[in-house]
Structure formats: structure tokens, C-alpha cells
Amino acid sequence: MPGMEPVFPESQPVQWRLCANLAHIIGYDFDVPDNYTPKNSKNLCGSKIRNAREEHVPAITQDQLAGKLAVLGLVLDRTAIAKIELGQRCVYDYELGAFACALDVEISSLVQPNRTRRK
């Protein structure tokens, strides 16, 4: 069918290909995180958490983020945060909410794919 070319190669997981193709049809393009492959990532929000932490004004370290999370009642050490940011650890929904609060961002900004509107 014209205009419905696959956006991602077969090496990407089915979920990504389906989402990408649907997004392509409705006029959005989005990027798969650079380090994402089915074998090496346990989350989709780790790189967004890292970016939010680094873009925070002033930028905060993983240790400082761990402290902010502890104040909110979530105990994660620097190592756990590093694993999350690298996609080596799953993130629970209640942890995602704490990350959003500690980083002063919307939860949706940590889970939405990178999208750009096609012209």
C-alpha cells in the first residue's frame, strides 16, 4: 500500500515496528532510543530520565537524584539509577512518578517516544 512503507527494519521488536508504522500513517515520526534493542534494554524511559537530570537547572548528579527520591520515599542508590539510565533495570510505575516529581517534569515526558511532526 503506498505511503505505508515500514519505518523500522525487521531487527527491531514487533511493538516498535507497529508503533512506528502507526505513527508514520498519522503523520508523526519518532526515533528509537540509540541504545535500544530487544536484547539490551529493560526500559524505554532511562535515557529520558538521564536527559531530564542533565537538563535540570542546575544539573543534578545521580547521587543528588537519589537524595531527592529518598525524600519522596523511594530508596534507590546511584547504582540503581545508573542501571535505569542505561536500560539495564526495569522501572516500576510508582518509581516513574517519583522520578517525574524529583526532576520536576511530567510523567508523559519520560515515556513518550521522541516525536516530530512531519510537514
C-alpha positions as CSV (number, residue, x, y, z in Angstrom):
1,M,0.0,0.0,0.0
2,P,1.6,3.4,-1.0
3,G,2.7,5.6,1.9
4,M,2.8,2.7,4.3
5,E,6.5,1.7,4.0
6,P,8.0,0.1,7.1
7,V,9.7,2.7,9.3
8,F,12.0,0.3,11.1
9,P,13.9,-2.8,9.9
10,E,12.9,-6.3,10.9
11,S,15.7,-6.3,13.6
12,Q,13.5,-4.0,15.8
13,P,10.9,-5.6,18.0
14,V,7.4,-6.0,16.7
15,Q,6.0,-3.5,19.2
16,W,8.3,-0.7,17.9
17,R,7.6,-1.5,14.3
18,L,3.8,-1.4,14.9
19,C,4.0,1.8,16.8
20,A,6.3,3.4,14.2
21,N,4.1,2.4,11.3
22,L,1.0,3.7,13.0
23,A,2.8,7.0,13.9
24,H,4.0,7.2,10.3
25,I,0.4,6.8,9.0
26,I,-0.9,9.6,11.3
27,G,1.9,12.0,10.4
28,Y,4.4,11.5,13.2
29,D,8.0,10.2,13.0
30,F,9.8,9.2,16.1
31,D,13.2,7.9,16.9
32,V,14.1,4.7,18.7
33,P,16.5,5.5,21.6
34,D,20.1,5.0,20.4
35,N,20.8,2.2,22.9
36,Y,17.5,0.3,22.4
37,T,17.5,-3.2,21.1
38,P,15.3,-6.1,22.4
39,K,18.4,-7.7,24.0
40,N,19.9,-4.7,25.8
41,S,17.1,-2.6,27.2
42,K,14.7,-3.2,30.0
43,N,13.0,0.2,29.9
44,L,12.2,3.0,27.4
45,C,12.5,5.9,29.9
46,G,16.1,5.5,31.1
47,S,17.6,7.8,28.5
48,K,14.8,10.4,29.1
49,I,15.5,10.3,32.9
50,R,19.2,10.9,32.2
51,N,18.4,13.8,29.8
52,A,16.0,15.3,32.3
53,R,18.6,15.0,35.1
54,E,21.3,16.6,32.9
55,E,19.0,19.4,31.7
56,H,17.7,20.2,35.1
57,V,18.7,23.7,36.2
58,P,21.1,23.3,37.8
59,A,22.1,19.9,36.5
60,I,22.0,17.2,39.2
61,T,24.1,14.1,39.8
62,Q,22.8,10.6,40.2
63,D,23.6,10.9,43.9
64,Q,21.6,14.1,44.2
65,L,18.7,12.5,42.4
66,A,18.9,9.5,44.8
67,G,18.6,12.0,47.7
68,K,15.6,13.7,46.1
69,L,13.9,10.3,45.6
70,A,14.6,9.4,49.2
71,V,12.8,12.5,50.4
72,L,9.9,11.3,48.3
73,G,10.0,7.9,50.0
74,L,11.7,6.0,47.2
75,V,15.1,4.5,48.1
76,L,17.3,4.0,45.1
77,D,21.0,4.3,45.2
78,R,23.3,5.8,42.5
79,T,24.0,2.3,41.0
80,A,20.2,1.6,40.6
81,I,19.8,5.0,38.9
82,A,22.7,4.3,36.6
83,K,21.2,0.9,35.6
84,I,17.9,2.6,34.9
85,E,19.5,5.3,32.8
86,L,21.5,2.6,30.8
87,G,18.4,0.4,30.3
88,Q,19.7,-2.4,32.4
89,R,16.9,-2.2,35.0
90,C,13.1,-2.1,34.8
91,V,11.3,0.9,36.1
92,Y,8.0,0.4,38.1
93,D,5.2,2.8,37.6
94,Y,5.5,4.3,41.1
95,E,9.2,4.8,40.5
96,L,8.4,6.7,37.3
97,G,6.1,9.0,39.2
98,A,8.8,9.7,41.8
99,F,11.4,10.4,39.0
100,A,9.0,12.8,37.4
101,C,8.4,14.6,40.7
102,A,12.1,14.7,41.6
103,L,13.1,16.0,38.2
104,D,10.1,18.4,38.0
105,V,8.9,17.1,34.7
106,E,5.6,15.5,33.5
107,I,5.4,11.7,33.6
108,S,4.4,11.7,30.0
109,S,7.7,13.4,29.0
110,L,9.5,10.3,30.4
111,V,7.5,7.8,28.5
112,Q,6.6,9.4,25.2
113,P,8.7,8.5,22.2
114,N,10.7,11.3,20.6
115,R,8.3,12.7,18.0
116,T,8.5,15.3,15.3
117,R,5.5,16.4,13.2
118,R,6.0,15.8,9.5
119,K,5.2,18.7,7.2
